Amino acid sequence: MGLIFARATNATFTIFLSFVLSYIMLIAMGILWPEGLDWLVQRAKEVEAMVVRPGIPVRYKVWLDLLIEEGAILLLFFTMVARILVAIVGTALSSPFKKH
């Protein structure tokens, strides 16, 4: 039981950490390199336009219009980058202490 709880806690912590790091990266990029953030926002708008296209039936399109926006796509991108960074740093820090 303890191993299951430890794994669930570890997974929850890494998800929460990557969520917080994604907002920090988004804010830092907006402050330090606003042109780069603008470029990413424009790409997110393009992705949104590709996903929500006119040929989709209305019963699906209304949900896509509500749930998919460039802010969510941008945050998803930063969250994926943060998850990769957390995995790399976590692996680098824990690899010397692994049991064989």
DSSP file (Angstrom, degrees, kcal/mol; ACC not computed):
  #  RESIDUE AA STRUCTURE BP1 BP2  ACC     N-H-->O    O-->H-N    N-H-->O    O-->H-N    TCO  KAPPA ALPHA  PHI   PSI    X-CA   Y-CA   Z-CA
    1    1 A M     >        0   0    0      0, 0.0     4,-2.2     0, 0.0     5,-0.2   0.000 360.0 360.0 360.0 -37.7    0.0    0.0    0.0
    2    2 A G  H  >  +     0   0    0      1,-0.2     4,-2.3     2,-0.2     5,-0.1   0.869 360.0  52.4 -65.1 -36.6    2.8    2.3    0.8
    3    3 A L  H  > S+     0   0    0      2,-0.2     4,-2.3     1,-0.2    -1,-0.2   0.895 109.6  49.0 -66.5 -40.6    4.4    1.9   -2.6
    4    4 A I  H  > S+     0   0    0      2,-0.2     4,-2.4     1,-0.2    -2,-0.2   0.927 112.9  47.3 -64.1 -45.0    1.2    2.7   -4.4
    5    5 A F  H  X S+     0   0    0     -4,-2.2     4,-2.5     1,-0.2    -2,-0.2   0.892 111.4  51.5 -63.3 -39.9    0.7    5.9   -2.3
    6    6 A A  H  X S+     0   0    0     -4,-2.3     4,-2.4     2,-0.2    -1,-0.2   0.909 111.4  46.6 -65.3 -41.8    4.3    6.9   -2.9
    7    7 A R  H  X S+     0   0    0     -4,-2.3     4,-2.5     2,-0.2    -2,-0.2   0.905 113.4  48.5 -67.3 -41.3    3.9    6.6   -6.6
    8    8 A A  H  X S+     0   0    0     -4,-2.4     4,-2.4     2,-0.2    -2,-0.2   0.905 113.1  47.9 -65.3 -40.9    0.6    8.5   -6.7
    9    9 A T  H  X S+     0   0    0     -4,-2.5     4,-2.5     2,-0.2    -2,-0.2   0.907 112.0  49.7 -65.6 -41.6    2.1   11.2   -4.5
   10   10 A N  H  X S+     0   0    0     -4,-2.4     4,-2.3     2,-0.2    -2,-0.2   0.913 112.2  47.5 -63.0 -43.8    5.2   11.4   -6.8
   11   11 A A  H  X S+     0   0    0     -4,-2.5     4,-2.2     2,-0.2    -2,-0.2   0.915 112.7  48.8 -64.7 -43.0    3.0   11.6   -9.9
   12   12 A T  H  X S+     0   0    0     -4,-2.4     4,-2.5     1,-0.2    -2,-0.2   0.906 111.3  50.6 -63.2 -41.7    0.8   14.3   -8.4
   13   13 A F  H  X S+     0   0    0     -4,-2.5     4,-2.9     1,-0.2    -2,-0.2   0.917 110.6  48.0 -63.8 -43.3    3.8   16.3   -7.3
   14   14 A T  H  X S+     0   0    0     -4,-2.3     4,-2.4     2,-0.2    -1,-0.2   0.881 112.3  49.3 -67.7 -36.2    5.4   16.2  -10.7
   15   15 A I  H  X S+     0   0    0     -4,-2.2     4,-2.0     2,-0.2    -2,-0.2   0.937 114.3  45.1 -65.5 -45.6    2.2   17.3  -12.4
   16   16 A F  H  X S+     0   0    0     -4,-2.5     4,-2.4     2,-0.2    -2,-0.2   0.912 113.4  50.5 -63.5 -43.4    1.7   20.1  -10.0
   17   17 A L  H  X S+     0   0    0     -4,-2.9     4,-2.8     1,-0.2    -1,-0.2   0.913 111.0  47.9 -62.3 -43.5    5.4   21.2  -10.3
   18   18 A S  H  X S+     0   0    0     -4,-2.4     4,-2.1     2,-0.2    -1,-0.2   0.862 110.1  53.3 -67.5 -34.0    5.2   21.2  -14.1
   19   19 A F  H  X S+     0   0    0     -4,-2.0     4,-1.5     2,-0.2    -2,-0.2   0.933 112.7  43.4 -64.0 -46.2    1.9   23.2  -14.0
   20   20 A V  H  X S+     0   0    0     -4,-2.4     4,-2.1     1,-0.2    -2,-0.2   0.921 113.9  50.9 -65.4 -44.0    3.6   25.9  -11.8
   21   21 A L  H  X S+     0   0    0     -4,-2.8     4,-2.8     1,-0.2    -1,-0.2   0.853 105.0  57.5 -62.7 -34.6    6.8   25.8  -13.9
   22   22 A S  H  X S+     0   0    0     -4,-2.1     4,-2.2     2,-0.2    -1,-0.2   0.910 108.1  46.0 -64.5 -40.8    4.7   26.3  -17.1
   23   23 A Y  H  X S+     0   0    0     -4,-1.5     4,-2.6     2,-0.2     5,-0.2   0.894 112.2  51.5 -66.9 -38.4    3.2   29.5  -15.7
   24   24 A I  H  X S+     0   0    0     -4,-2.1     4,-2.8     2,-0.2    -2,-0.2   0.922 111.7  46.6 -63.5 -43.1    6.6   30.7  -14.6
   25   25 A M  H  X S+     0   0    0     -4,-2.8     4,-2.5     2,-0.2    -2,-0.2   0.897 112.3  50.9 -65.4 -39.4    8.1   30.1  -18.0
   26   26 A L  H  X S+     0   0    0     -4,-2.2     4,-2.0    -5,-0.2    -2,-0.2   0.933 114.3  42.8 -63.2 -46.5    5.1   31.8  -19.7
   27   27 A I  H  X S+     0   0    0     -4,-2.6     4,-1.8     2,-0.2    -2,-0.2   0.921 114.5  50.6 -65.9 -44.4    5.4   34.9  -17.5
   28   28 A A  H  X S+     0   0    0     -4,-2.8     4,-3.2    -5,-0.2     5,-0.4   0.901 110.7  49.1 -62.1 -40.8    9.2   35.0  -17.8
   29   29 A M  H  X S+     0   0    0     -4,-2.5     4,-2.4     1,-0.2     8,-0.4   0.898 109.6  52.6 -66.3 -38.5    9.0   34.7  -21.6
   30   30 A G  H  < S+     0   0    0     -4,-2.0    -1,-0.2    -5,-0.2    -2,-0.2   0.841 117.4  38.1 -64.0 -33.0    6.5   37.5  -21.7
   31   31 A I  H  < S+     0   0    0     -4,-1.8    -2,-0.2     2,-0.1    -1,-0.2   0.910 126.7  32.8 -83.0 -46.0    8.8   39.7  -19.6
   32   32 A L  H  < S+     0   0    0     -4,-3.2    -3,-0.2     1,-0.2    -2,-0.2   0.809 135.7  15.8 -85.3 -31.4   12.1   38.8  -21.1
   33   33 A W     X  +     0   0    0     -4,-2.4     4,-1.8    -5,-0.4     3,-0.4  -0.532  61.9 165.5-144.9  71.9   11.2   38.1  -24.7
   34   34 A P  H  > S+     0   0    0      0, 0.0     4,-2.4     0, 0.0     5,-0.2   0.803  78.3  59.2 -63.0 -29.0    7.8   39.4  -25.6
   35   35 A E  H  > S+     0   0    0      2,-0.2     4,-2.2     1,-0.2     5,-0.1   0.909 106.2  48.0 -65.3 -40.4    8.4   39.0  -29.4
   36   36 A G  H  > S+     0   0    0     -3,-0.4     4,-2.1     2,-0.2    -1,-0.2   0.889 111.5  49.8 -65.7 -39.8    9.0   35.3  -28.9
   37   37 A L  H  X S+     0   0    0     -4,-1.8     4,-2.4    -8,-0.4    -2,-0.2   0.895 109.5  51.9 -66.0 -39.2    5.8   35.0  -26.8
   38   38 A D  H  X S+     0   0    0     -4,-2.4     4,-2.3     2,-0.2    -2,-0.2   0.910 108.2  51.8 -62.3 -41.3    3.9   36.9  -29.5
   39   39 A W  H  X S+     0   0    0     -4,-2.2     4,-2.1     1,-0.2    -2,-0.2   0.919 110.5  48.1 -60.5 -44.0    5.3   34.4  -32.1
   40   40 A L  H  X S+     0   0    0     -4,-2.1     4,-2.4     1,-0.2    -2,-0.2   0.883 109.4  52.9 -64.7 -38.2    4.1   31.5  -30.0
   41   41 A V  H  X S+     0   0    0     -4,-2.4     4,-2.1     2,-0.2    -1,-0.2   0.908 108.5  50.4 -63.5 -41.0    0.6   33.1  -29.5
   42   42 A Q  H  X S+     0   0    0     -4,-2.3     4,-1.8     2,-0.2    -2,-0.2   0.899 110.5  49.0 -64.0 -40.1    0.3   33.4  -33.3
   43   43 A R  H  X S+     0   0    0     -4,-2.1     4,-2.2     2,-0.2    -2,-0.2   0.887 109.5  52.9 -66.1 -37.5    1.3   29.8  -33.8
   44   44 A A  H  X S+     0   0    0     -4,-2.4     4,-2.5     1,-0.2    -2,-0.2   0.882 107.1  52.1 -64.2 -37.8   -1.3   28.8  -31.1
   45   45 A K  H  X S+     0   0    0     -4,-2.1     4,-2.3     2,-0.2    -1,-0.2   0.883 108.5  51.1 -64.4 -37.4   -4.0   30.8  -33.0
   46   46 A E  H  X S+     0   0    0     -4,-1.8     4,-1.9     2,-0.2    -2,-0.2   0.909 110.0  48.8 -65.4 -41.4   -3.0   28.9  -36.2
   47   47 A V  H  X S+     0   0    0     -4,-2.2     4,-2.3     2,-0.2    -2,-0.2   0.914 110.7  51.3 -63.5 -42.3   -3.4   25.5  -34.3
   48   48 A E  H  X S+     0   0    0     -4,-2.5     4,-2.8     1,-0.2    -2,-0.2   0.909 109.1  50.4 -60.4 -42.1   -6.8   26.7  -33.0
   49   49 A A  H  < S+     0   0    0     -4,-2.3    -1,-0.2     1,-0.2    -2,-0.2   0.853 110.7  49.8 -65.9 -33.9   -7.9   27.6  -36.5
   50   50 A M  H  < S+     0   0    0     -4,-1.9     3,-0.3     1,-0.1    -1,-0.2   0.887 114.6  43.7 -70.8 -38.0   -6.8   24.1  -37.8
   51   51 A V  H  < S+     0   0    0     -4,-2.3     2,-1.2     1,-0.3    -2,-0.2   0.926 114.5  49.0 -73.7 -45.1   -8.7   22.3  -35.0
   52   52 A V  S  < S+     0   0    0     -4,-2.8    -1,-0.3    -5,-0.2    -4,-0.0  -0.689  80.8 159.3 -97.8  81.7  -11.9   24.4  -35.2
   53   53 A R    >   -     0   0    0     -2,-1.2     3,-1.4    -3,-0.3    -3,-0.1  -0.661  52.2-109.2-104.3 161.1  -12.5   24.3  -39.0
   54   54 A P  T 3  S+     0   0    0      0, 0.0    -1,-0.1     0, 0.0     7,-0.1   0.727 107.6  68.2 -63.6 -24.0  -15.8   24.9  -40.7
   55   55 A G  T 3  S+     0   0    0      2,-0.0     3,-0.1     6,-0.0    -3,-0.0   0.507  75.0 105.0 -77.5  -2.8  -16.5   21.3  -41.8
   56   56 A I  S <  S-     0   0    0     -3,-1.4     5,-0.0     1,-0.1    -4,-0.0  -0.577  82.1-103.9 -79.8 137.3  -17.0   20.0  -38.2
   57   57 A P    >>  -     0   0    0      0, 0.0     4,-2.7     0, 0.0     3,-1.3  -0.254  30.0-116.6 -58.0 148.9  -20.6   19.3  -37.2
   58   58 A V  H 3> S+     0   0    0      1,-0.3     4,-2.3     2,-0.2     5,-0.2   0.840 111.1  62.4 -59.5 -37.1  -22.1   21.9  -34.9
   59   59 A R  H 34 S+     0   0    0      1,-0.2     4,-0.3     2,-0.2    -1,-0.3   0.770 116.0  32.4 -65.4 -22.6  -22.6   19.5  -32.0
   60   60 A Y  H <> S+     0   0    0     -3,-1.3     4,-2.1     2,-0.1     3,-0.3   0.781 114.1  59.2 -95.1 -36.2  -18.8   19.1  -31.9
   61   61 A K  H  X S+     0   0    0     -4,-2.7     4,-2.8     1,-0.2     5,-0.2   0.864  99.1  57.7 -63.7 -37.0  -17.8   22.5  -33.0
   62   62 A V  H  X S+     0   0    0     -4,-2.3     4,-1.6     1,-0.2    -1,-0.2   0.887 109.3  45.6 -62.4 -38.0  -19.6   24.3  -30.2
   63   63 A W  H  > S+     0   0    0     -3,-0.3     4,-2.7    -4,-0.3     5,-0.3   0.884 112.1  50.7 -72.5 -38.5  -17.5   22.3  -27.6
   64   64 A L  H  X S+     0   0    0     -4,-2.1     4,-2.5     1,-0.2    -2,-0.2   0.912 109.1  51.9 -63.9 -40.6  -14.3   22.9  -29.5
   65   65 A D  H  < S+     0   0    0     -4,-2.8    -1,-0.2     1,-0.2    -2,-0.2   0.887 115.3  42.4 -60.9 -38.7  -15.1   26.6  -29.6
   66   66 A L  H  < S+     0   0    0     -4,-1.6    -2,-0.2    -5,-0.2    -1,-0.2   0.883 123.8  33.3 -74.9 -39.1  -15.6   26.6  -25.8
   67   67 A L  H  < S+     0   0    0     -4,-2.7     2,-0.6     1,-0.1    -2,-0.2   0.736 106.9  66.2 -96.3 -24.0  -12.7   24.5  -24.8
   68   68 A I     <  +     0   0    0     -4,-2.5     2,-0.3    -5,-0.3    -1,-0.1  -0.885  56.9 146.3-108.7 119.9   -9.9   25.2  -27.2
   69   69 A E     >  -     0   0    0     -2,-0.6     4,-2.1     1,-0.0     3,-0.3  -0.942  59.3-104.3-142.0 163.8   -8.4   28.7  -27.2
   70   70 A E  H  > S+     0   0    0     -2,-0.3     4,-2.5     1,-0.2     5,-0.2   0.828 118.0  57.3 -63.8 -30.4   -4.9   29.9  -27.9
   71   71 A G  H  > S+     0   0    0      2,-0.2     4,-2.4     1,-0.2    -1,-0.2   0.910 108.6  45.8 -64.2 -41.7   -4.2   30.5  -24.2
   72   72 A A  H  > S+     0   0    0     -3,-0.3     4,-2.2     2,-0.2    -2,-0.2   0.884 113.4  49.4 -68.0 -38.6   -5.0   26.9  -23.4
   73   73 A I  H  X S+     0   0    0     -4,-2.1     4,-2.0     2,-0.2    -2,-0.2   0.911 112.2  48.5 -66.5 -41.6   -2.8   25.7  -26.3
   74   74 A L  H  X S+     0   0    0     -4,-2.5     4,-2.2     2,-0.2    -2,-0.2   0.911 111.8  48.5 -64.9 -43.1    0.0   27.9  -25.2
   75   75 A L  H  X S+     0   0    0     -4,-2.4     4,-2.4     1,-0.2    -1,-0.2   0.879 108.9  54.5 -65.1 -37.1   -0.2   26.7  -21.6
   76   76 A L  H  X S+     0   0    0     -4,-2.2     4,-2.3     2,-0.2    -1,-0.2   0.906 107.4  50.9 -61.2 -41.9   -0.3   23.1  -22.9
   77   77 A F  H  X S+     0   0    0     -4,-2.0     4,-2.1     1,-0.2    -2,-0.2   0.946 112.3  45.2 -60.2 -49.2    3.0   23.7  -24.8
   78   78 A F  H  X S+     0   0    0     -4,-2.2     4,-2.4     1,-0.2    -1,-0.2   0.851 111.0  54.3 -66.2 -33.0    4.7   25.2  -21.8
   79   79 A T  H  X S+     0   0    0     -4,-2.4     4,-2.6     2,-0.2    -1,-0.2   0.903 107.8  49.8 -66.2 -40.6    3.4   22.4  -19.6
   80   80 A M  H  X S+     0   0    0     -4,-2.3     4,-2.0     2,-0.2    -2,-0.2   0.917 111.6  48.4 -63.9 -42.1    4.9   19.8  -22.0
   81   81 A V  H  X S+     0   0    0     -4,-2.1     4,-2.3     1,-0.2    -2,-0.2   0.919 112.2  49.4 -62.6 -42.7    8.2   21.6  -21.9
   82   82 A A  H  X S+     0   0    0     -4,-2.4     4,-2.8     2,-0.2    -2,-0.2   0.892 108.7  52.6 -64.6 -39.5    8.1   21.8  -18.1
   83   83 A R  H  X S+     0   0    0     -4,-2.6     4,-2.3     2,-0.2    -1,-0.2   0.899 109.9  48.8 -62.8 -39.7    7.3   18.0  -17.9
   84   84 A I  H  X S+     0   0    0     -4,-2.0     4,-2.4     2,-0.2    -2,-0.2   0.925 112.7  47.7 -64.6 -44.6   10.3   17.2  -20.0
   85   85 A L  H  X S+     0   0    0     -4,-2.3     4,-2.8     2,-0.2     5,-0.3   0.910 111.6  49.8 -63.6 -42.4   12.5   19.4  -17.9
   86   86 A V  H  X S+     0   0    0     -4,-2.8     4,-2.8     1,-0.2     5,-0.2   0.902 111.7  49.5 -62.9 -40.6   11.2   17.9  -14.7
   87   87 A A  H  X S+     0   0    0     -4,-2.3     4,-2.3    -5,-0.2    -2,-0.2   0.916 112.9  46.3 -64.7 -42.7   11.8   14.4  -16.1
   88   88 A I  H  X S+     0   0    0     -4,-2.4     4,-2.4     2,-0.2    -2,-0.2   0.947 117.3  42.2 -65.7 -48.5   15.4   15.2  -17.1
   89   89 A V  H  X S+     0   0    0     -4,-2.8     4,-2.3     2,-0.2     5,-0.2   0.917 115.4  50.3 -66.1 -42.9   16.3   16.9  -13.9
   90   90 A G  H  X S+     0   0    0     -4,-2.8     4,-2.1    -5,-0.3    -1,-0.2   0.899 112.4  46.9 -62.2 -40.8   14.6   14.2  -11.8
   91   91 A T  H  X S+     0   0    0     -4,-2.3     4,-1.9    -5,-0.2    -1,-0.2   0.911 112.2  50.0 -66.9 -42.0   16.4   11.5  -13.6
   92   92 A A  H  < S+     0   0    0     -4,-2.4    -2,-0.2    -5,-0.2    -1,-0.2   0.876 115.6  42.9 -64.5 -37.0   19.7   13.2  -13.3
   93   93 A L  H  < S+     0   0    0     -4,-2.3    -1,-0.2    -5,-0.2    -2,-0.2   0.825 120.1  40.2 -79.2 -31.3   19.3   13.7   -9.6
   94   94 A S  H >< S+     0   0    0     -4,-2.1     3,-1.1    -5,-0.2     4,-0.3   0.669  93.3  81.9 -94.1 -15.6   17.9   10.3   -8.8
   95   95 A S  G >< S+     0   0    0     -4,-1.9     3,-1.0     1,-0.3    -1,-0.2   0.844  88.0  54.4 -63.3 -34.1   20.1    8.1  -11.0
   96   96 A P  G 3  S+     0   0    0      0, 0.0    -1,-0.3     0, 0.0    -2,-0.1   0.750 111.0  48.0 -68.5 -18.5   23.0    7.9   -8.6
   97   97 A F  G <  S+     0   0    0     -3,-1.1    -2,-0.2    -4,-0.2     2,-0.1   0.332  81.5 124.6-104.4   7.0   20.7    6.7   -5.8
   98   98 A K    <   -     0   0    0     -3,-1.0     2,-0.3    -4,-0.3    -3,-0.0  -0.397  59.8-125.0 -70.4 142.8   18.9    3.9   -7.7
   99   99 A K              0   0    0      1,-0.1    -1,-0.1    -2,-0.1    -2,-0.1  -0.659 360.0 360.0 -83.1 142.5   18.9    0.4   -6.3
  100  100 A H              0   0    0     -2,-0.3    -1,-0.1     0, 0.0    -2,-0.0   0.411 360.0 360.0-103.2 360.0   20.2   -2.3   -8.6
